[in-house]
Amino acid sequence: MRTVGYPASIATGMNDPADVVGFTADGSEYGYCASIDAREPPTTTCKTLQRDGTSKVRSTDDESGQYSTARATSLDAWMKASGMAKIATTTNPLERRARPVTGSWPFSDITVSVNPVPGDGANTNAVLRVGGAVNGEPPVYPVTLRAKNNPPHHTVWTNDLALSPDGSELGVVGGFFCMEWCNDFVVYRARVGAFASLVYNETGLRHHQKGDYARAAELFLAATWDDEHAKLPPYNLACAWARLGDPRAKDALWLAIQRDPSAKSRAVKDDDFAKVRSEAWFHSLTESR
Protein backbone atom coordinates (compact mmCIF):
# COMPACT_ATOMS: atom_id res chain seq x y z
CA MET A 1 0.00 0.00 0.00
CA ARG A 2 1.29 3.46 -0.91
CA THR A 3 0.68 6.00 1.84
CA VAL A 4 1.23 9.70 2.38
CA GLY A 5 1.61 11.08 5.91
CA TYR A 6 2.06 7.63 7.43
CA PRO A 7 3.92 6.18 9.25
CA ALA A 8 5.06 9.20 11.24
CA SER A 9 6.07 10.04 14.80
CA ILE A 10 3.43 9.30 17.42
CA ALA A 11 5.24 11.12 20.26
CA THR A 12 5.41 14.83 21.05
CA GLY A 13 7.20 14.63 24.40
CA MET A 14 3.98 15.35 26.29
CA ASN A 15 1.37 12.98 24.90
CA ASP A 16 0.74 9.34 25.80
CA PRO A 17 0.26 7.39 22.57
CA ALA A 18 -1.33 3.96 22.50
CA ASP A 19 1.40 1.33 22.48
CA VAL A 20 -0.69 -1.70 21.48
CA VAL A 21 -2.70 -1.28 18.26
CA GLY A 22 -4.17 -3.10 15.31
CA PHE A 23 -6.48 -5.94 14.35
CA THR A 24 -6.76 -9.04 16.45
CA ALA A 25 -5.32 -12.16 14.84
CA ASP A 26 -8.76 -13.33 13.70
CA GLY A 27 -9.72 -9.87 12.42
CA SER A 28 -12.81 -9.71 14.61
CA GLU A 29 -11.67 -6.61 16.53
CA TYR A 30 -9.63 -3.51 15.72
CA GLY A 31 -8.44 -0.81 18.11
CA TYR A 32 -5.86 0.12 20.69
CA CYS A 33 -4.61 -0.27 24.26
CA ALA A 34 -3.17 2.72 26.12
CA SER A 35 -1.79 3.21 29.64
CA ILE A 36 -2.63 6.70 30.89
CA ASP A 37 -2.93 7.96 34.45
CA ALA A 38 -1.07 10.03 37.03
CA ARG A 39 -1.18 7.18 39.50
CA GLU A 40 0.99 4.07 39.73
CA PRO A 41 0.22 1.65 38.33
CA PRO A 42 -1.57 3.56 35.55
CA THR A 43 -4.92 2.64 34.10
CA THR A 44 -4.64 0.56 30.95
CA THR A 45 -7.65 0.67 28.67
CA CYS A 46 -8.26 -1.30 25.50
CA LYS A 47 -11.00 -0.11 23.14
CA THR A 48 -11.85 -2.01 19.97
CA LEU A 49 -14.46 -1.99 17.25
CA GLN A 50 -16.06 -5.23 16.13
CA ARG A 51 -17.14 -5.94 12.56
CA ASP A 52 -20.71 -4.86 13.28
CA GLY A 53 -19.53 -1.46 14.54
CA THR A 54 -20.13 -2.13 18.22
CA SER A 55 -17.32 -1.35 20.61
CA LYS A 56 -15.64 -3.33 23.37
CA VAL A 57 -13.85 -1.79 26.34
CA ARG A 58 -11.45 -3.69 28.58
CA SER A 59 -9.69 -2.08 31.54
CA THR A 60 -7.42 -2.71 34.49
CA ASP A 61 -9.96 -0.80 36.64
CA ASP A 62 -13.03 -2.24 38.26
CA GLU A 63 -16.55 -0.79 38.14
CA SER A 64 -15.69 1.74 40.87
CA GLY A 65 -12.69 3.05 38.94
CA GLN A 66 -10.12 1.39 41.19
CA TYR A 67 -7.13 -0.52 39.88
CA SER A 68 -7.68 -4.27 40.04
CA THR A 69 -4.74 -6.67 40.04
CA ALA A 70 -6.98 -9.47 38.82
CA ARG A 71 -8.28 -7.38 35.92
CA ALA A 72 -4.75 -6.24 35.09
CA THR A 73 -3.59 -9.85 34.88
CA SER A 74 -6.56 -10.78 32.71
CA LEU A 75 -6.06 -7.79 30.40
CA ASP A 76 -2.35 -8.48 30.00
CA ALA A 77 -3.13 -12.06 29.02
CA TRP A 78 -5.76 -10.89 26.53
CA MET A 79 -3.36 -8.39 24.91
CA LYS A 80 -0.67 -11.05 24.48
CA ALA A 81 -3.13 -13.52 22.98
CA SER A 82 -5.00 -11.02 20.80
CA GLY A 83 -2.44 -10.70 18.06
CA MET A 84 -2.50 -6.90 18.27
CA ALA A 85 0.91 -5.31 17.71
CA LYS A 86 3.06 -3.58 20.30
CA ILE A 87 4.71 -0.45 18.92
CA ALA A 88 8.45 -0.60 19.43
CA THR A 89 10.08 1.79 21.88
CA THR A 90 13.21 3.81 21.05
CA THR A 91 16.02 5.38 23.03
CA ASN A 92 14.66 8.76 21.94
CA PRO A 93 10.90 8.90 22.69
CA LEU A 94 10.43 11.70 20.16
CA GLU A 95 11.56 9.36 17.38
CA ARG A 96 8.93 6.74 18.18
CA ARG A 97 7.02 6.01 15.01
CA ALA A 98 3.80 4.24 14.11
CA ARG A 99 4.25 0.77 12.69
CA PRO A 100 4.27 0.41 8.89
CA VAL A 101 1.33 -1.02 6.96
CA THR A 102 1.61 -4.63 5.86
CA GLY A 103 -0.63 -6.64 3.59
CA SER A 104 -2.01 -6.31 0.07
CA TRP A 105 -4.04 -3.21 -0.90
CA PRO A 106 -6.34 -4.06 -3.81
CA PHE A 107 -6.72 -0.53 -5.22
CA SER A 108 -3.48 0.19 -7.06
CA ASP A 109 -4.73 3.57 -8.28
CA ILE A 110 -5.41 4.90 -4.76
CA THR A 111 -2.67 6.23 -2.52
CA VAL A 112 -4.02 6.35 1.04
CA SER A 113 -3.39 9.68 2.73
CA VAL A 114 -3.72 10.91 6.32
CA ASN A 115 -3.64 14.56 7.27
CA PRO A 116 -3.49 15.49 11.00
CA VAL A 117 -4.84 19.03 11.40
CA PRO A 118 -4.02 20.62 14.77
CA GLY A 119 -6.47 22.80 16.68
CA ASP A 120 -5.88 25.91 18.75
CA GLY A 121 -6.82 24.25 22.04
CA ALA A 122 -9.53 26.81 22.76
CA ASN A 123 -12.08 27.15 19.98
CA THR A 124 -11.11 24.52 17.45
CA ASN A 125 -10.48 20.80 17.90
CA ALA A 126 -7.68 18.95 16.18
CA VAL A 127 -8.93 16.49 13.55
CA LEU A 128 -7.46 13.59 11.64
CA ARG A 129 -8.48 13.58 8.00
CA VAL A 130 -8.29 10.23 6.21
CA GLY A 131 -8.63 9.70 2.49
CA GLY A 132 -6.61 9.17 -0.63
CA ALA A 133 -5.43 10.32 -4.03
CA VAL A 134 -6.56 8.65 -7.26
CA ASN A 135 -3.85 8.29 -9.90
CA GLY A 136 -1.79 11.14 -8.49
CA GLU A 137 -4.61 13.68 -8.32
CA PRO A 138 -4.81 15.94 -5.24
CA PRO A 139 -6.10 13.89 -2.30
CA VAL A 140 -9.61 14.00 -0.92
CA TYR A 141 -10.48 13.33 2.70
CA PRO A 142 -13.96 11.85 3.07
CA VAL A 143 -13.32 10.58 6.64
CA THR A 144 -12.70 12.92 9.58
CA LEU A 145 -11.85 11.67 13.06
CA ARG A 146 -12.19 14.01 16.04
CA ALA A 147 -11.99 13.65 19.82
CA LYS A 148 -15.28 13.82 21.71
CA ASN A 149 -13.98 14.77 25.13
CA ASN A 150 -13.67 18.31 26.48
CA PRO A 151 -11.64 20.52 26.64
CA PRO A 152 -10.68 20.92 22.97
CA HIS A 153 -7.70 18.82 21.89
CA HIS A 154 -4.98 20.78 20.10
CA THR A 155 -2.65 17.94 19.00
CA VAL A 156 -3.39 14.93 16.80
CA TRP A 157 -1.40 12.00 15.42
CA THR A 158 -2.05 8.85 13.41
CA ASN A 159 -1.40 6.15 15.99
CA ASP A 160 -2.12 3.31 13.55
CA LEU A 161 -3.10 2.55 9.96
CA ALA A 162 -3.58 -1.11 9.17
CA LEU A 163 -5.13 -3.72 6.93
CA SER A 164 -6.95 -6.64 8.49
CA PRO A 165 -5.25 -10.07 8.36
CA ASP A 166 -7.36 -11.10 5.36
CA GLY A 167 -6.96 -7.70 3.66
CA SER A 168 -10.69 -7.03 3.58
CA GLU A 169 -10.74 -4.07 5.99
CA LEU A 170 -8.87 -0.87 6.74
CA GLY A 171 -8.40 0.43 10.28
CA VAL A 172 -7.21 3.76 11.64
CA VAL A 173 -6.53 4.88 15.21
CA GLY A 174 -6.31 8.64 15.71
CA GLY A 175 -4.70 9.99 18.89
CA PHE A 176 -5.57 13.36 20.44
CA PHE A 177 -3.94 15.39 23.23
CA CYS A 178 -5.07 18.45 25.17
CA MET A 179 -2.89 18.56 28.31
CA GLU A 180 -1.02 16.28 30.69
CA TRP A 181 -2.99 13.05 31.24
CA CYS A 182 -5.60 14.31 28.78
CA ASN A 183 -5.48 11.98 25.78
CA ASP A 184 -8.25 10.55 23.64
CA PHE A 185 -8.37 8.02 20.82
CA VAL A 186 -10.83 7.48 17.98
CA VAL A 187 -11.09 4.18 16.13
CA TYR A 188 -12.26 3.80 12.52
CA ARG A 189 -12.65 0.60 10.54
CA ALA A 190 -14.28 -0.04 7.18
CA ARG A 191 -14.33 -2.55 4.38
CA VAL A 192 -11.62 -1.61 1.91
CA GLY A 193 -14.22 -1.38 -0.87
CA ALA A 194 -16.38 0.99 1.17
CA PHE A 195 -13.38 3.21 1.92
CA ALA A 196 -12.23 3.21 -1.71
CA SER A 197 -15.79 4.07 -2.75
CA LEU A 198 -15.67 7.18 -0.57
CA VAL A 199 -12.40 8.27 -2.19
CA TYR A 200 -13.64 7.64 -5.73
CA ASN A 201 -16.94 9.39 -5.05
CA GLU A 202 -15.43 12.52 -3.55
CA THR A 203 -12.82 12.74 -6.29
CA GLY A 204 -15.62 12.35 -8.80
CA LEU A 205 -17.57 15.20 -7.19
CA ARG A 206 -14.60 17.48 -7.68
CA HIS A 207 -14.57 16.70 -11.42
CA HIS A 208 -18.35 17.03 -11.65
CA GLN A 209 -18.23 20.49 -10.09
CA LYS A 210 -15.68 21.53 -12.74
CA GLY A 211 -17.91 20.28 -15.54
CA ASP A 212 -15.67 17.30 -16.36
CA TYR A 213 -18.62 14.92 -16.42
CA ALA A 214 -16.92 12.12 -18.33
CA ARG A 215 -14.16 11.70 -15.75
CA ALA A 216 -16.67 12.18 -12.94
CA ALA A 217 -18.78 9.35 -14.35
CA GLU A 218 -15.76 7.00 -14.42
CA LEU A 219 -15.09 7.66 -10.75
CA PHE A 220 -18.75 7.46 -9.72
CA LEU A 221 -19.02 4.12 -11.53
CA ALA A 222 -16.04 2.75 -9.58
CA ALA A 223 -17.54 4.08 -6.35
CA THR A 224 -20.89 2.46 -7.13
CA TRP A 225 -19.54 -1.05 -7.58
CA ASP A 226 -16.86 -0.98 -4.88
CA ASP A 227 -19.53 -0.49 -2.22
CA GLU A 228 -22.82 -2.17 -3.01
CA HIS A 229 -24.48 -0.38 -0.10
CA ALA A 230 -23.35 3.17 -0.88
CA LYS A 231 -26.28 5.47 -1.65
CA LEU A 232 -24.65 8.52 -3.20
CA PRO A 233 -22.39 7.06 -5.95
CA PRO A 234 -25.16 5.65 -8.18
CA TYR A 235 -27.13 8.88 -7.83
CA ASN A 236 -24.04 10.93 -8.72
CA LEU A 237 -23.39 8.58 -11.64
CA ALA A 238 -26.92 9.19 -12.93
CA CYS A 239 -26.30 12.94 -12.65
CA ALA A 240 -23.08 12.77 -14.65
CA TRP A 241 -24.54 10.55 -17.36
CA ALA A 242 -27.64 12.75 -17.58
CA ARG A 243 -25.38 15.76 -18.11
CA LEU A 244 -23.64 13.85 -20.92
CA GLY A 245 -26.90 12.70 -22.49
CA ASP A 246 -25.85 9.10 -21.90
CA PRO A 247 -28.84 6.70 -21.91
CA ARG A 248 -27.26 4.77 -19.04
CA ALA A 249 -28.50 7.56 -16.77
CA LYS A 250 -31.79 5.66 -16.59
CA ASP A 251 -30.16 2.53 -15.15
CA ALA A 252 -28.02 4.49 -12.73
CA LEU A 253 -31.00 6.43 -11.40
CA TRP A 254 -32.97 3.19 -11.04
CA LEU A 255 -30.15 1.73 -8.95
CA ALA A 256 -29.89 4.93 -6.90
CA ILE A 257 -33.60 4.69 -6.06
CA GLN A 258 -33.23 1.03 -5.11
CA ARG A 259 -30.51 1.95 -2.65
CA ASP A 260 -32.22 5.10 -1.41
CA PRO A 261 -35.89 5.80 -2.24
CA SER A 262 -35.45 9.49 -1.35
CA ALA A 263 -33.44 9.82 -4.57
CA LYS A 264 -36.81 10.10 -6.37
CA SER A 265 -37.77 13.47 -4.92
CA ARG A 266 -34.19 14.70 -5.03
CA ALA A 267 -33.84 13.96 -8.75
CA VAL A 268 -37.02 15.89 -9.63
CA LYS A 269 -35.47 19.10 -8.28
CA ASP A 270 -31.88 18.48 -9.42
CA ASP A 271 -30.60 20.60 -12.32
CA ASP A 272 -28.30 17.74 -13.34
CA PHE A 273 -31.36 16.02 -14.82
CA ALA A 274 -32.54 19.02 -16.86
CA LYS A 275 -31.76 17.27 -20.17
CA VAL A 276 -33.76 14.17 -19.31
CA ARG A 277 -36.56 15.55 -17.17
CA SER A 278 -39.06 15.30 -20.02
CA GLU A 279 -38.15 11.70 -20.83
CA ALA A 280 -40.83 9.09 -20.13
CA TRP A 281 -38.39 6.89 -18.21
CA PHE A 282 -37.53 9.77 -15.89
CA HIS A 283 -41.21 10.35 -15.10
CA SER A 284 -41.72 6.63 -14.59
CA LEU A 285 -38.83 6.34 -12.13
CA THR A 286 -39.58 9.46 -10.12
CA GLU A 287 -43.36 9.48 -9.93
CA SER A 288 -44.82 8.77 -6.53
CA ARG A 289 -46.69 5.54 -5.98
Protein Blocks (a to p, Z undefined) as FASTA:
>chain_A
ZZehiacdfbehlaccdfbecjdfkopagcddddddfbdcdddddddddfkopacdddfb
dfkopacfklmmmmmmmmmmnopacddddfblklpccdddedjdfblkbccdddddddeh
lmpccdddddddeehiacddfbccddfbdcddfbdcdfbdcddfkopaccddddddfbgh
iacdddddddfklmmmmmmmmmmmmmmmnopamlmmmmmmmmmmmpmkbmklmmmmmmmm
mmnopaklmmmmmmmmmmomklmmmmmmpmklmmmmmpmklmmmmpcZZ
